[in-house]
Amino acid sequence: MISVKLGKDSTATALRAALIVLERGGIIAYPTETFYGLGAKFDLHESLRRLCTLKRRPRDKAMPVIIGKRELLPLIASEPWLRDLPASVELLMDRFWPGPLTLLLPAREGLSGYLTADTGMIGVRIPGESFALSLARRAGFPITATSANLSGLPPADDIETVKGYFVKGIDFVIEGGRTPGGLPSTIVDATGERITIVREGAIGKNELGIPVYNDSL
C-alpha cells in the first residue's frame, strides 16, 4: 500500500499518481468532503469486481460515481434520457452540483453491473470542494465513490480507520487528515415521472426547491 500526505507541495503529485493508478486498474482511497472513499475507474470491469470483493459488498448494492463536469454524463447515463433532460433534474444539478447530492439516473446501456447492481440506474454527483472534486475534474472520467469501509461498518473519516479496514488490497492512499464527516449525500431518484428521495442526508427535502416524494430505502 503506497500513500502520500496532502500538502501545499504534494497535492499535484498526488493527483498525477492517483490518475496513473486508476488508469492502470488500481484502487485508491481518497478524502471527500464528507468521508474517505474508494476509487476505481468506471469502465474497468476487473477493477470494479476487485473493489466489490475488497469491501465485501453484496452484488445487489450499486456503487455511485463522481464526475468533474456534466459533460461526462453521457459516459454513464442514457443518452436518449439526457437529450430530453427534465427541467426539474437540471434545476437540481444547477443548485447542488458541486455538492452532496447524488442523483439516480437511467444508466447507459452496457454499463457495468457492479455500478448499477443491474437496476438500470446509476448514482452520480459532482462532489463538493475537496480532493475528490480536484481528482474528478482532472480525471475526465467517472470514478467510483463508494465509502472506504467494509459493508455494514461505519464510514471512515480518518486514514487510520481506512487502513484498519483494509490491511491490503488498496493500491494507493491519499492521506488528507480527518475529513468533515457529518451526514452523507442526499440520494434522489430522478428516473421516474416524479422525483423521489431515497436517502435524506446533507440536503434536506425542504431545501431541494422542487416537489419530491419520499421513498423507502
N, C-alpha and C positions, 0 to 999 in steps of 0.2 A: 504494500500500500504506500504510494507516494503522496506526499502532502506539501502544500505551500500555504504560508500565512499571508493573508491580505495586508497590504500596507501601501503607503504612497508610492513606493518604488516597485511593488511586486504585483499590482493588480493587472497591468498589461501582460506581464509574463504569465500570470495565472489564466487569463483569458485565452491566450495563444495555446498554452499547454492543454487546457480543458478541451478546446476545439479539436486538437490533434487526437486526443484520447477518444473523443466521441466519434470522430470520423473513421477511426480505426476499429470501432466496435467495442470500445471500453465503456465502463460505467463510472460515473463521477458522483461525488457528494458535494453539494454546494449550498451556500446560505441564500435564503429568500427573505422577503420582507416579513415573514411570519416564523417559519421553522426551516430546518435543513431539508433539502430534497435530494432525490436520487435521479440522475440524468442518464439517458441513453438516446441515441439518435432514433428518430421516429420510424424510420424505414428499414432498420436493420433487424430482421426477424430474430436472429440468434442472440443479439444483444438484449432484445426485449424478453425473450424466453429466459435468458440467464438472470435478468433483473427480477422477473416474477419468482423464479426459484430462490433467489437470494433473499427476497422479502417473505418467502413462504406465502405468497399471495394467491388466493383462490382464482382460478381462471374465470369465474363469473364476476369478478370485480374489475371494472375498467380502470385504465390508468390515464389521468389527464396529462395534457402537454401545455407548454408555454411557447409563445412566439414573440418576436420582437416588433412585428408590424402586421397590420391587417392584410397586406398584400400577400402574405403567406397562407392565408386561409384556404385557397384552392388546393393546397397540398394535402389537406386533411378533411375538408368539408365538401359536401355535394355541390358541384358546380351549378347544376340547374337551380338548386335552392339559393345559392349565392346570387345568381342572376336576378332573382326576384326576392331579394332580401327584405323581410318585413320591416316596416318603419320602426316598430317597437324594439326590435333587436338592434337596429342601427342606433337608436337612441341610447340603449344600454351601453353599447360599445363607446359611444361618444362621451357618455357621462362617467363611466367607471373603468375604462381602459386607458392607461395602465392602472391596475388596482386589483383588489381582492374579489373579483367577480369571475367565476368560472361559468361559461356558457356551454350547455349541451347542444350541439348542432348535428344535423344529419351528416353522417360520415361519408367521405368519399369512397366509392366502390373500390374494393381491393385493399383497404387499409387493414393493418394487422389486427387480428382478433385479440391480441394481448392489450391493445389500446382500447378497443371497443367492447370487449367481452361479448362479442357477437350480438350486440344490441342494436347495431345500425346507427349508434350515436358516438360522438367524440367530444370529450370535455376539453375546453381550451380557454386560456386567458393570456393577456399581456400583463406580466407581474408589475407590482408597484416598484418604486425606487429601491434598488438593491443590486447585489452582484448578479442575481438571476436575470434582472432586466438587461444589464450590460451584456451578459452572456447570450441571451436570446437575440438581442439586436446584432451582435457581432456574428452570430452563427449563420443566420439566413436560412435556418431550417428549424422545424419544431423539435423540442426536447422534452422528454418525459419530466414530470414534476411531481411524481409520487413521493410521499413523505419518507424521510430517512428513518424508518423504523421497521421492525418485524410486524407483520399483520396482527392487529389486535392490541399492540402495545402503544404507549403514548408517543407522539411525535417528538423528535429530538430538537432542542433549541440550543445545544452546545455540542462541540466536536467530541468531547469525551463520551457523551451518550451515543453518538453515531458510531464511534469506534468500539464501544461496548456491545452494541447490537451486531456489528459486522466486523468480526475479527479478521476475516479475509473475504475476498470477493469484489471489493471496490478497488478500482484501478488508480483513481486519483481523487484526492480530498482537498477541497479548498476551505481553509480554516478562516472563518470570518468572525470569530468570537461568538458571544452569546447573541442569538437572534431575538427580535422583539417578542416572539411567541404570540399570545393572545388568541383571538378567535380565528379559525381557518377561513378560507374564502367562502363566500356565499355561492351556492350552486343553483343555477336557474336552467330549467329545461325549456329550450326555445324551439323544439322540433315539432310541436303540435300547433293546433289552431289557437290555443290560448297558452300563455306563458305561466309556468308553474315553478314554485320554489321547491327544490329537492332538499336543500340544506340551508338554513338561515345561519349565516356566520357573521363576518366583519361588517357586512352591509345589511341593514335591517330591511324587512319587507316594505316598511313605510318610506324608506329612503329611495327606493327604486324609481319612483315617479311615474309608474305605469300600472295598469290593472294586472295583478298577479294572483295566482291561486296557490294554496298550499298543497303539497304532495307528500305522500308517505316516503320515508327513506327506503 
